[in-house]
Amino acid sequence: MRFLNTCFIKSKQNTTKIKKLEDLEKQCMILPIVRSSLRRNLDKCLSNLGIKIEPKIEFVTEELIIDAVKRNAGIGYVVESSIKNRTFENY
């Protein structure tokens, strides 16, 4: 079994302060589609904590999630390695 580091990302224009996972319940979320293992694992983890996040948008690929975040459409959830070597001028 392989474990992936994941993270939530937002644009620089998004000035919302997120201090705890519960704060994400009120945000516009951009998540992987519900059939993906990344999303199932996120939903399971949050469910165990009593947190429910309803996505505004769901995408099949991380590239689409990242592009939506760049356009300040909400907060995204991706594998950390997908953003590690990027330039963040537009974030």
C-alpha positions as semicolon CSV with decimal commas, in nm:
position;residue;x (nm);y (nm);z (nm)
1;M;0,000;0,000;0,000
2;R;0,127;0,343;-0,091
3;F;0,055;0,652;0,115
4;L;0,032;0,995;-0,043
5;N;0,071;1,331;0,123
6;T;-0,228;1,544;0,035
7;C;-0,309;1,908;0,098
8;F;-0,568;2,179;0,056
9;I;-0,470;2,470;-0,169
10;K;-0,614;2,815;-0,228
11;S;-0,523;3,120;-0,435
12;K;-0,354;3,428;-0,292
13;Q;-0,674;3,621;-0,363
14;N;-0,861;3,393;-0,121
15;T;-0,807;3,566;0,213
16;T;-1,017;3,319;0,413
17;K;-0,843;3,204;0,730
18;I;-0,866;2,828;0,781
19;K;-0,761;2,731;1,132
20;K;-0,924;2,389;1,161
21;L;-1,079;2,131;0,929
22;E;-1,431;2,229;1,040
23;D;-1,373;2,570;0,878
24;L;-1,376;2,398;0,539
25;E;-1,746;2,307;0,576
26;K;-1,842;2,667;0,493
27;Q;-1,605;2,708;0,198
28;C;-1,641;2,663;-0,177
29;M;-1,457;2,335;-0,221
30;I;-1,306;2,192;-0,539
31;L;-1,257;1,819;-0,492
32;P;-1,170;1,507;-0,690
33;I;-1,473;1,313;-0,816
34;V;-1,640;1,095;-0,556
35;R;-1,533;0,772;-0,731
36;S;-1,162;0,850;-0,691
37;S;-0,963;0,685;-0,413
38;L;-0,830;1,026;-0,309
39;R;-1,184;1,154;-0,252
40;R;-1,306;0,835;-0,083
41;N;-1,015;0,853;0,161
42;L;-1,082;1,221;0,232
43;D;-1,454;1,161;0,288
44;K;-1,382;0,867;0,519
45;C;-1,129;1,064;0,724
46;L;-1,359;1,365;0,757
47;S;-1,658;1,145;0,838
48;N;-1,463;0,989;1,126
49;L;-1,417;1,345;1,258
50;G;-1,783;1,437;1,209
51;I;-1,704;1,680;0,926
52;K;-1,898;1,694;0,598
53;I;-1,769;1,890;0,303
54;E;-1,999;1,949;0,005
55;P;-1,796;2,031;-0,307
56;K;-1,890;2,322;-0,529
57;I;-1,705;2,157;-0,817
58;E;-1,571;1,805;-0,874
59;F;-1,301;1,726;-1,129
60;V;-1,143;1,407;-1,262
61;T;-0,786;1,541;-1,269
62;E;-0,569;1,738;-1,031
63;E;-0,472;1,971;-1,317
64;L;-0,833;2,087;-1,344
65;I;-0,855;2,133;-0,967
66;I;-0,535;2,340;-0,968
67;D;-0,657;2,552;-1,263
68;A;-0,987;2,623;-1,082
69;V;-0,796;2,726;-0,769
70;K;-0,576;2,958;-0,978
71;R;-0,898;3,125;-1,095
72;N;-1,001;3,168;-0,730
73;A;-1,302;2,937;-0,768
74;G;-1,248;2,786;-0,423
75;I;-1,023;2,567;-0,211
76;G;-0,884;2,256;-0,376
77;Y;-0,767;1,918;-0,248
78;V;-0,473;1,754;-0,426
79;V;-0,173;1,527;-0,382
80;E;0,111;1,742;-0,252
81;S;0,359;1,626;-0,517
82;S;0,132;1,768;-0,791
83;I;0,205;2,124;-0,672
84;K;0,558;2,091;-0,531
85;N;0,755;2,209;-0,833
86;R;0,515;2,478;-0,950
87;T;0,557;2,850;-0,952
88;F;0,287;3,018;-0,751
89;E;0,274;3,372;-0,890
90;N;-0,089;3,321;-0,982
91;Y;-0,193;3,150;-0,660
